[in-house]
């Protein structure tokens, strides 16, 4: 099977959740130093590249890496010709245009001729060009929230998750340009030539996503109480029922939502369930 190079961020807000995903998926990275740029994994057919998040789309598009994990904002900024394969359901953020609270600007249509500070010049250029709005894009490297207050710009285009940083810096959102989440992307040639291995990696990631918010419930119950117990369990399909040798009880196993377990255990106990166990689920393949 073909060897896969996987590019992941060397730092930033999504680096830690990506490393956690890799571990839960069973693709453990063999690190020998904190400044390591290339690392092997427990799978000899998967090699990891640690690069800047903004560079991942270009690495993947040019075939330096076969697949990568990065935000859709980075893909759009690099204008990368890659295949987006899987939304990992974390790292959500919005690229927004914001102005000082006292600014008279209330819509993007009123932004002709203004200066916009941003780390995403290409996205901004494309956005305003599509609307035939002439703006002056000022590229900055981080902390662009300060630009309007320093007189460098009239507005900013920046990523926000909760909007708190904008509020602290007395900025208000005028428009959302792009919604971004963390995605698995692939080189289009690699997707064809190394399809089997890439699908194997995707299945591992999907199984971690599917298991999120689920737990494995195990209990024993007298047979005459079984129907009542079954009616209480809101699992993924019907629970698994197993006879217990030499007993008038059965074992019941089910996958249930973690946010329902607290009340469910009390209901099950009152209905006659015993030996109740709740286990974490790391991966689940449907």
C-alpha positions in Angstrom: 0.0 0.0 0.0 1.2 3.5 -0.9 2.9 5.6 1.8 0.9 8.7 3.0 2.3 12.1 4.0 -0.1 13.9 6.4 0.5 17.6 7.0 -0.8 19.0 10.4 -0.3 22.3 12.1 2.9 22.8 14.1 1.2 25.3 16.4 -2.0 27.3 16.7 -5.5 26.9 18.1 -6.3 23.6 16.3 -3.0 21.9 16.8 -3.9 20.3 20.2 -7.3 19.0 19.1 -5.7 17.5 15.9 -3.1 15.7 18.0 -5.9 14.4 20.3 -7.8 13.2 17.2 -4.7 11.4 15.9 -4.2 9.6 19.3 -7.9 8.6 19.5 -7.8 7.4 16.0 -4.9 5.1 16.8 -2.4 7.0 14.6 0.1 7.7 17.3 2.9 10.1 16.4 6.4 9.0 17.4 7.9 12.3 18.6 11.6 12.6 19.4 11.8 16.4 19.9 9.6 19.4 20.3 11.0 21.0 17.1 10.6 18.0 15.0 9.4 18.7 11.4 8.8 15.2 10.1 7.7 12.2 12.3 6.8 8.6 11.8 3.7 7.1 13.2 2.7 3.8 14.6 1.6 3.0 11.1 4.8 2.7 8.9 2.7 3.8 5.9 1.8 7.2 7.5 4.3 10.0 7.9 3.5 13.3 9.5 4.7 16.8 8.5 4.5 19.6 11.0 4.0 22.9 9.1 2.4 26.3 9.6 -1.4 26.0 9.2 -1.4 28.6 6.4 1.1 26.5 4.4 -0.8 23.2 4.6 -3.2 23.9 1.7 -0.2 24.7 -0.6 1.8 21.7 0.5 -1.2 19.5 -0.2 -2.0 21.2 -3.5 1.6 20.7 -4.8 1.8 17.1 -3.6 4.4 17.7 -0.9 1.8 16.1 1.4 -1.0 13.7 0.3 -3.5 14.9 2.8 -3.6 17.6 5.4 -5.7 18.9 8.3 -6.4 22.6 8.4 -9.1 25.3 8.5 -11.2 26.1 5.5 -10.1 29.7 6.0 -6.5 28.7 5.2 -7.7 26.8 2.1 -9.6 29.8 0.8 -6.7 32.2 1.6 -4.2 30.1 -0.4 -6.7 29.6 -3.2 -5.6 26.0 -3.0 -6.9 23.4 -5.6 -7.5 20.6 -3.2 -10.3 18.1 -2.3 -12.1 18.7 1.0 -12.9 15.3 2.4 -14.1 15.5 5.9 -15.3 18.1 8.4 -13.8 17.3 11.8 -16.4 19.3 13.7 -14.0 21.4 15.7 -12.1 24.6 15.3 -15.2 26.5 14.2 -14.6 30.2 13.5 -16.0 33.0 11.3 -14.0 35.4 9.2 -15.8 38.7 9.8 -15.5 42.4 8.9 -15.6 44.6 11.9 -15.4 48.3 12.5 -15.0 50.5 15.7 -18.2 50.8 17.6 -18.5 54.5 16.8 -18.0 54.0 13.1 -20.8 55.2 10.8 -20.3 52.1 8.6 -23.3 49.8 8.8 -22.8 47.6 5.7 -20.1 46.5 3.3 -21.8 48.5 0.6 -20.6 51.6 2.4 -17.0 50.6 2.5 -15.8 52.1 -0.8 -12.3 53.6 -0.3 -11.8 52.4 3.3 -8.7 50.7 4.6 -9.1 47.1 5.9 -6.4 45.4 8.0 -6.3 41.6 7.8 -4.2 38.4 7.8 -6.4 37.2 4.9 -5.7 39.5 2.0 -6.7 37.1 -0.8 -10.1 36.2 0.8 -10.8 39.9 1.3 -9.7 40.9 -2.3 -12.0 38.2 -3.8 -14.9 39.1 -1.5 -14.9 42.8 -2.3 -14.0 42.3 -6.0 -17.1 40.1 -6.4 -19.2 43.0 -5.1 -17.3 45.7 -7.1 -16.3 47.5 -3.9 -13.0 49.3 -4.0 -11.1 48.9 -0.7 -7.5 49.2 0.4 -6.3 45.9 1.9 -3.5 46.2 4.5 -1.9 42.9 5.3 -0.9 42.5 8.9 0.5 39.6 10.9 -1.7 39.1 14.0 -3.4 41.4 16.4 -5.2 43.3 13.7 -7.9 44.3 16.3 -5.6 47.2 17.2 -5.2 48.6 13.7 -8.3 50.9 13.7 -7.4 52.3 17.1 -3.8 53.0 15.9 -5.1 54.8 12.8 -3.7 52.1 10.5 -7.1 51.0 9.2 -10.8 51.9 9.2 -11.9 48.3 9.6 -10.5 44.8 10.0 -11.3 41.3 8.6 -10.4 38.7 11.2 -11.3 35.3 12.6 -13.6 35.1 15.6 -15.1 32.2 17.5 -17.1 33.9 20.2 -16.8 37.6 19.4 -15.3 38.3 22.8 -12.0 39.7 21.5 -13.8 42.1 19.2 -16.0 43.3 22.0 -13.0 43.8 24.3 -11.4 45.9 21.6 -14.6 47.9 21.0 -15.3 46.5 17.6 -18.6 45.5 16.1 -19.2 43.0 13.3 -20.6 44.4 10.0 -20.5 41.3 7.9 -19.5 37.6 8.0 -17.3 36.7 5.0 -16.6 33.0 5.6 -17.5 30.2 8.0 -14.5 28.0 8.7 -14.1 24.6 10.4 -11.2 22.1 10.5 -11.2 19.8 7.5 -9.2 16.9 6.1 -8.0 18.0 2.6 -6.3 15.9 -0.1 -4.2 16.3 -3.1 -6.4 15.4 -6.1 -3.8 13.1 -7.7 -3.1 11.4 -4.4 -6.8 10.9 -3.8 -6.9 8.8 -7.0 -3.5 7.0 -6.7 -3.6 6.4 -2.9 -7.4 6.1 -2.4 -7.4 3.0 -0.4 -5.0 4.3 2.3 -6.7 7.7 2.4 -10.1 6.0 3.0 -8.5 4.0 5.8 -7.4 7.1 7.5 -10.7 8.8 7.0 -12.5 5.9 8.5 -10.3 6.2 11.6 -11.1 9.9 12.0 -14.9 9.3 11.3 -15.0 6.7 14.0 -13.7 9.2 16.6 -16.2 11.8 15.5 -19.0 9.2 15.7 -18.0 8.2 19.2 -18.0 11.8 20.5 -20.9 12.3 23.0 -21.6 8.6 23.2 -20.9 6.1 26.0 -21.3 2.3 26.4 -23.9 1.2 28.9 -23.8 -2.3 30.5 -26.2 -3.8 33.0 -27.8 -6.9 34.3 -31.6 -7.3 34.9 -34.1 -10.0 35.8 -35.8 -11.3 32.6 -39.3 -10.3 33.8 -38.0 -6.7 34.1 -36.4 -6.6 30.6 -39.2 -5.0 28.6 -39.5 -2.1 31.1 -35.7 -1.6 31.1 -35.6 -1.7 27.3 -38.3 1.0 27.1 -36.1 3.4 29.1 -33.0 3.1 26.9 -32.8 5.6 24.0 -29.8 3.9 22.3 -28.6 3.7 18.7 -31.1 1.1 17.6 -32.2 -1.7 20.0 -29.9 -2.8 22.8 -27.9 -6.1 22.7 -29.4 -8.7 25.0 -27.3 -11.7 26.2 -28.3 -14.6 28.4 -26.3 -15.1 31.7 -25.5 -18.8 32.1 -27.3 -20.4 35.1 -29.3 -17.3 35.9 -32.8 -15.9 35.4 -31.1 -12.6 34.5 -29.8 -11.2 31.2 -27.1 -8.7 30.3 -28.0 -5.7 28.3 -25.5 -3.5 26.4 -26.3 -0.3 24.6 -24.7 2.9 23.2 -26.4 6.0 24.7 -25.8 9.7 24.6 -23.6 10.9 27.5 -25.9 13.8 28.2 -28.7 11.4 29.1 -26.7 9.0 31.4 -27.1 11.0 34.6 -30.9 10.7 34.8 -31.0 7.3 32.9 -29.0 5.5 35.6 -31.4 6.5 38.3 -34.4 5.4 36.2 -32.7 2.0 35.4 -31.8 1.4 39.0 -35.4 2.1 40.1 -36.7 -0.3 37.4 -34.6 -3.2 38.7 -31.3 -2.9 36.8 -28.1 -3.8 38.6 -24.3 -4.1 38.0 -24.6 -0.9 35.9 -21.4 0.1 34.1 -20.8 3.2 32.0 -17.7 3.1 29.7 -16.2 5.8 27.5 -16.2 5.1 23.8 -13.1 6.3 21.8 -14.1 5.0 18.4 -17.3 3.9 16.8 -17.8 2.5 13.3 -21.4 2.6 12.2 
